[in-house]
Amino acid sequence: MAEAFGLEVATPERLIVEERVTEAQVPALNGYLGILAGHAPLVAELQSGVLSYVTSGSTRYLAIHRGFVEVLPDHVRVLADIGERAEEIDISRAQTALERAQRALEDPHVNVDPAAALAEMQRAQARLEAAAKR
């Protein structure tokens, strides 16, 4: 049996996860980090994406957006700006947000900050990807 470590995922609004897990995959700024017990300590910035973790033999998924991850040999703490469990995601709402962001990026006449529209598109894509894996 694989060695377990503590995983905490929190946003400013709530604690989403506080469990013992055997592995986690976190969307860091420069790519996904695969984490097992005994991982070398590090701190990294997060990007929008799907955080996955394995507990009691099943894989669970979260959509997260920006923040930081702190990795210690026996504990991982994720402080995300936004986070949702896959089963909490409203797929039609996420699809609508994705389409709205894509239209804003494609239409040069709309007075929209391209960086904000791109961030919204990335959030919606992460939400849809997490929801699809549940």
PyRosetta script that sets phi, psi and omega in degrees:
from pyrosetta import init, pose_from_sequence

init()
pose = pose_from_sequence("MAEAFGLEVATPERLIVEERVTEAQVPALNGYLGILAGHAPLVAELQSGVLSYVTSGSTRYLAIHRGFVEVLPDHVRVLADIGERAEEIDISRAQTALERAQRALEDPHVNVDPAAALAEMQRAQARLEAAAKR")
pose.set_psi(1, 138.1)
pose.set_omega(1, -178.2)
pose.set_phi(2, -69.9)
pose.set_psi(2, 148.2)
pose.set_omega(2, 178.3)
pose.set_phi(3, -71.9)
pose.set_psi(3, 140.5)
pose.set_omega(3, -177.4)
pose.set_phi(4, -100.6)
pose.set_psi(4, 159.2)
pose.set_omega(4, 174.5)
pose.set_phi(5, -142.9)
pose.set_psi(5, 163.6)
pose.set_omega(5, -179.8)
pose.set_phi(6, -81.4)
pose.set_psi(6, 139.5)
pose.set_omega(6, 175.8)
pose.set_phi(7, -127.5)
pose.set_psi(7, 126.6)
pose.set_omega(7, 173.6)
pose.set_phi(8, -121.7)
pose.set_psi(8, 131.9)
pose.set_omega(8, 173.2)
pose.set_phi(9, -127.0)
pose.set_psi(9, 121.4)
pose.set_omega(9, -177.2)
pose.set_phi(10, -135.0)
pose.set_psi(10, 151.0)
pose.set_omega(10, 171.7)
pose.set_phi(11, -120.1)
pose.set_psi(11, 173.6)
pose.set_omega(11, 176.5)
pose.set_phi(12, -59.5)
pose.set_psi(12, -25.0)
pose.set_omega(12, -177.0)
pose.set_phi(13, -87.8)
pose.set_psi(13, -31.9)
pose.set_omega(13, -172.4)
pose.set_phi(14, -164.9)
pose.set_psi(14, 163.7)
pose.set_omega(14, 171.9)
pose.set_phi(15, -90.4)
pose.set_psi(15, 116.7)
pose.set_omega(15, -175.5)
pose.set_phi(16, -89.0)
pose.set_psi(16, -43.0)
pose.set_omega(16, -177.1)
pose.set_phi(17, -135.6)
pose.set_psi(17, 137.1)
pose.set_omega(17, 169.7)
pose.set_phi(18, -149.0)
pose.set_psi(18, 91.4)
pose.set_omega(18, -172.3)
pose.set_phi(19, -144.6)
pose.set_psi(19, 166.0)
pose.set_omega(19, 169.3)
pose.set_phi(20, -92.4)
pose.set_psi(20, 128.5)
pose.set_omega(20, -176.7)
pose.set_phi(21, -131.3)
pose.set_psi(21, 162.3)
pose.set_omega(21, 178.7)
pose.set_phi(22, -102.7)
pose.set_psi(22, -19.1)
pose.set_omega(22, 174.3)
pose.set_phi(23, -161.0)
pose.set_psi(23, 158.3)
pose.set_omega(23, 177.7)
pose.set_phi(24, -146.9)
pose.set_psi(24, 151.1)
pose.set_omega(24, 174.4)
pose.set_phi(25, -129.7)
pose.set_psi(25, 124.1)
pose.set_omega(25, -170.6)
pose.set_phi(26, -123.2)
pose.set_psi(26, 134.0)
pose.set_omega(26, -179.9)
pose.set_phi(27, -80.2)
pose.set_psi(27, 90.1)
pose.set_omega(27, 178.4)
pose.set_phi(28, -80.4)
pose.set_psi(28, 165.6)
pose.set_omega(28, -175.7)
pose.set_phi(29, -56.5)
pose.set_psi(29, -38.0)
pose.set_omega(29, -177.2)
pose.set_phi(30, -102.7)
pose.set_psi(30, 21.0)
pose.set_omega(30, 179.1)
pose.set_phi(31, 128.1)
pose.set_psi(31, 171.2)
pose.set_omega(31, -177.8)
pose.set_phi(32, -74.8)
pose.set_psi(32, 140.3)
pose.set_omega(32, 174.8)
pose.set_phi(33, -103.9)
pose.set_psi(33, 125.8)
pose.set_omega(33, 172.2)
pose.set_phi(34, -93.8)
pose.set_psi(34, 127.6)
pose.set_omega(34, -173.0)
pose.set_phi(35, -124.9)
pose.set_psi(35, 130.3)
pose.set_omega(35, 173.2)
pose.set_phi(36, -123.8)
pose.set_psi(36, 165.4)
pose.set_omega(36, 176.0)
pose.set_phi(37, -55.5)
pose.set_psi(37, 141.5)
pose.set_omega(37, 179.7)
pose.set_phi(38, 85.4)
pose.set_psi(38, 6.6)
pose.set_omega(38, 179.6)
pose.set_phi(39, -58.9)
pose.set_psi(39, 147.2)
pose.set_omega(39, 176.7)
pose.set_phi(40, -63.1)
pose.set_psi(40, 142.0)
pose.set_omega(40, 178.8)
pose.set_phi(41, -61.6)
pose.set_psi(41, 140.5)
pose.set_omega(41, 175.2)
pose.set_phi(42, -163.5)
pose.set_psi(42, 161.1)
pose.set_omega(42, 172.3)
pose.set_phi(43, -127.6)
pose.set_psi(43, 134.0)
pose.set_omega(43, -179.0)
pose.set_phi(44, -141.7)
pose.set_psi(44, 153.8)
pose.set_omega(44, 175.2)
pose.set_phi(45, -83.5)
pose.set_psi(45, 144.9)
pose.set_omega(45, -179.7)
pose.set_phi(46, -97.9)
pose.set_psi(46, 154.8)
pose.set_omega(46, 169.4)
pose.set_phi(47, -117.6)
pose.set_psi(47, 173.7)
pose.set_omega(47, 174.9)
pose.set_phi(48, -66.5)
pose.set_psi(48, 138.4)
pose.set_omega(48, 179.1)
pose.set_phi(49, 170.5)
pose.set_psi(49, -168.3)
pose.set_omega(49, -178.3)
pose.set_phi(50, -106.0)
pose.set_psi(50, 123.4)
pose.set_omega(50, 173.6)
pose.set_phi(51, -95.3)
pose.set_psi(51, 129.6)
pose.set_omega(51, 176.6)
pose.set_phi(52, -123.7)
pose.set_psi(52, 152.4)
pose.set_omega(52, 176.2)
pose.set_phi(53, -151.3)
pose.set_psi(53, 156.2)
pose.set_omega(53, -178.8)
pose.set_phi(54, -114.3)
pose.set_psi(54, 125.8)
pose.set_omega(54, 176.2)
pose.set_phi(55, -139.6)
pose.set_psi(55, 135.4)
pose.set_omega(55, -179.2)
pose.set_phi(56, 51.2)
pose.set_psi(56, 37.4)
pose.set_omega(56, 176.1)
pose.set_phi(57, 79.7)
pose.set_psi(57, -1.9)
pose.set_omega(57, 178.2)
pose.set_phi(58, -116.9)
pose.set_psi(58, 148.4)
pose.set_omega(58, -179.3)
pose.set_phi(59, -96.2)
pose.set_psi(59, 134.4)
pose.set_omega(59, 178.8)
pose.set_phi(60, -119.3)
pose.set_psi(60, 154.5)
pose.set_omega(60, -174.6)
pose.set_phi(61, -131.0)
pose.set_psi(61, 145.5)
pose.set_omega(61, 175.5)
pose.set_phi(62, -135.5)
pose.set_psi(62, 145.2)
pose.set_omega(62, 169.0)
pose.set_phi(63, -95.9)
pose.set_psi(63, 128.2)
pose.set_omega(63, 178.3)
pose.set_phi(64, -129.7)
pose.set_psi(64, 156.7)
pose.set_omega(64, 180.0)
pose.set_phi(65, -136.6)
pose.set_psi(65, 116.7)
pose.set_omega(65, 175.5)
pose.set_phi(66, 52.8)
pose.set_psi(66, 167.8)
pose.set_omega(66, -179.6)
pose.set_phi(67, 126.9)
pose.set_psi(67, -150.2)
pose.set_omega(67, -177.4)
pose.set_phi(68, -141.3)
pose.set_psi(68, 155.0)
pose.set_omega(68, 173.0)
pose.set_phi(69, -126.0)
pose.set_psi(69, 136.8)
pose.set_omega(69, 174.0)
pose.set_phi(70, -115.3)
pose.set_psi(70, 123.4)
pose.set_omega(70, -179.8)
pose.set_phi(71, -112.7)
pose.set_psi(71, 125.6)
pose.set_omega(71, 173.5)
pose.set_phi(72, -121.6)
pose.set_psi(72, 164.0)
pose.set_omega(72, -176.8)
pose.set_phi(73, -56.8)
pose.set_psi(73, -29.6)
pose.set_omega(73, -176.6)
pose.set_phi(74, -122.8)
pose.set_psi(74, 10.5)
pose.set_omega(74, -176.2)
pose.set_phi(75, -159.5)
pose.set_psi(75, 140.4)
pose.set_omega(75, 175.9)
pose.set_phi(76, -126.8)
pose.set_psi(76, 129.8)
pose.set_omega(76, 180.0)
pose.set_phi(77, -121.0)
pose.set_psi(77, 122.0)
pose.set_omega(77, 177.9)
pose.set_phi(78, -111.2)
pose.set_psi(78, 121.9)
pose.set_omega(78, 176.5)
pose.set_phi(79, -113.0)
pose.set_psi(79, 99.2)
pose.set_omega(79, -175.2)
pose.set_phi(80, -104.5)
pose.set_psi(80, 148.1)
pose.set_omega(80, 175.1)
pose.set_phi(81, -65.6)
pose.set_psi(81, -41.5)
pose.set_omega(81, 179.8)
pose.set_phi(82, -138.9)
pose.set_psi(82, 141.2)
pose.set_omega(82, 176.7)
pose.set_phi(83, -155.2)
pose.set_psi(83, 142.0)
pose.set_omega(83, 178.7)
pose.set_phi(84, -143.5)
pose.set_psi(84, 138.1)
pose.set_omega(84, 171.0)
pose.set_phi(85, -68.1)
pose.set_psi(85, 146.9)
pose.set_omega(85, -177.9)
pose.set_phi(86, -54.4)
pose.set_psi(86, -40.2)
pose.set_omega(86, -177.1)
pose.set_phi(87, -72.6)
pose.set_psi(87, -11.9)
pose.set_omega(87, 178.2)
pose.set_phi(88, -90.5)
pose.set_psi(88, -10.9)
pose.set_omega(88, -172.0)
pose.set_phi(89, -78.3)
pose.set_psi(89, 130.2)
pose.set_omega(89, 174.1)
pose.set_phi(90, -86.9)
pose.set_psi(90, 105.3)
pose.set_omega(90, -173.3)
pose.set_phi(91, -62.5)
pose.set_psi(91, -42.6)
pose.set_omega(91, -178.2)
pose.set_phi(92, -66.1)
pose.set_psi(92, -36.8)
pose.set_omega(92, 177.6)
pose.set_phi(93, -66.3)
pose.set_psi(93, -41.3)
pose.set_omega(93, 178.4)
pose.set_phi(94, -65.9)
pose.set_psi(94, -39.3)
pose.set_omega(94, 178.5)
pose.set_phi(95, -64.7)
pose.set_psi(95, -41.6)
pose.set_omega(95, 177.8)
pose.set_phi(96, -62.8)
pose.set_psi(96, -42.6)
pose.set_omega(96, 178.9)
pose.set_phi(97, -63.6)
pose.set_psi(97, -40.2)
pose.set_omega(97, 178.3)
pose.set_phi(98, -63.1)
pose.set_psi(98, -46.9)
pose.set_omega(98, -179.7)
pose.set_phi(99, -63.1)
pose.set_psi(99, -40.5)
pose.set_omega(99, 178.8)
pose.set_phi(100, -62.6)
pose.set_psi(100, -44.2)
pose.set_omega(100, 179.9)
pose.set_phi(101, -66.4)
pose.set_psi(101, -39.7)
pose.set_omega(101, 178.5)
pose.set_phi(102, -64.2)
pose.set_psi(102, -42.5)
pose.set_omega(102, 178.0)
pose.set_phi(103, -62.5)
pose.set_psi(103, -41.4)
pose.set_omega(103, -180.0)
pose.set_phi(104, -62.5)
pose.set_psi(104, -37.3)
pose.set_omega(104, 179.2)
pose.set_phi(105, -73.7)
pose.set_psi(105, -30.3)
pose.set_omega(105, -176.4)
pose.set_phi(106, -84.1)
pose.set_psi(106, -24.8)
pose.set_omega(106, -175.0)
pose.set_phi(107, -96.2)
pose.set_psi(107, 107.5)
pose.set_omega(107, -178.2)
pose.set_phi(108, -70.1)
pose.set_psi(108, -12.7)
pose.set_omega(108, -178.0)
pose.set_phi(109, -86.7)
pose.set_psi(109, -13.8)
pose.set_omega(109, 179.7)
pose.set_phi(110, -81.2)
pose.set_psi(110, 132.9)
pose.set_omega(110, -179.9)
pose.set_phi(111, -83.9)
pose.set_psi(111, 82.1)
pose.set_omega(111, -175.7)
pose.set_phi(112, -129.3)
pose.set_psi(112, 140.5)
pose.set_omega(112, 174.2)
pose.set_phi(113, -72.4)
pose.set_psi(113, 116.0)
pose.set_omega(113, -177.6)
pose.set_phi(114, -58.4)
pose.set_psi(114, -35.8)
pose.set_omega(114, 179.6)
pose.set_phi(115, -65.6)
pose.set_psi(115, -40.1)
pose.set_omega(115, 178.7)
pose.set_phi(116, -67.6)
pose.set_psi(116, -40.7)
pose.set_omega(116, 178.2)
pose.set_phi(117, -65.5)
pose.set_psi(117, -39.9)
pose.set_omega(117, 178.2)
pose.set_phi(118, -65.3)
pose.set_psi(118, -41.4)
pose.set_omega(118, 178.0)
pose.set_phi(119, -62.9)
pose.set_psi(119, -41.2)
pose.set_omega(119, 177.9)
pose.set_phi(120, -64.3)
pose.set_psi(120, -39.7)
pose.set_omega(120, 178.4)
pose.set_phi(121, -63.7)
pose.set_psi(121, -42.7)
pose.set_omega(121, 178.5)
pose.set_phi(122, -64.0)
pose.set_psi(122, -41.0)
pose.set_omega(122, 177.1)
pose.set_phi(123, -60.8)
pose.set_psi(123, -46.8)
pose.set_omega(123, -179.1)
pose.set_phi(124, -63.8)
pose.set_psi(124, -41.0)
pose.set_omega(124, 178.7)
pose.set_phi(125, -63.7)
pose.set_psi(125, -41.1)
pose.set_omega(125, 178.1)
pose.set_phi(126, -63.9)
pose.set_psi(126, -41.2)
pose.set_omega(126, 179.4)
pose.set_phi(127, -63.2)
pose.set_psi(127, -44.4)
pose.set_omega(127, -179.7)
pose.set_phi(128, -66.5)
pose.set_psi(128, -39.4)
pose.set_omega(128, 179.3)
pose.set_phi(129, -65.3)
pose.set_psi(129, -44.0)
pose.set_omega(129, 179.2)
pose.set_phi(130, -64.5)
pose.set_psi(130, -44.1)
pose.set_omega(130, -179.4)
pose.set_phi(131, -62.8)
pose.set_psi(131, -35.0)
pose.set_omega(131, -179.6)
pose.set_phi(132, -68.7)
pose.set_psi(132, -23.8)
pose.set_omega(132, -177.4)
pose.set_phi(133, -89.9)
pose.set_psi(133, -9.2)
pose.set_omega(133, -176.3)
pose.set_phi(134, -67.0)
pose.dump_pdb("model.pdb")
